[in-house]
């Protein structure tokens, strides 16, 4: 084997390992349910909490 072939094999193996680690981290983050089951909804404040501004007027009848 030439040096170029060994470098190519190492580069491909490193790319594969990095992708496997990244996929594992993503799956682990999706399955980790320490947030009470809220998922991504817990990242932003809720829009339907009491005491918010009243809704605006509806559309005019007869369009």
Secondary structure, DSSP 8 states (H G I E B T S, - for coil): --HHHHHHHHHHHHHHHHHHHHHHHHHHHHH--TTTT-GGGGGS--S--TT---------TT-
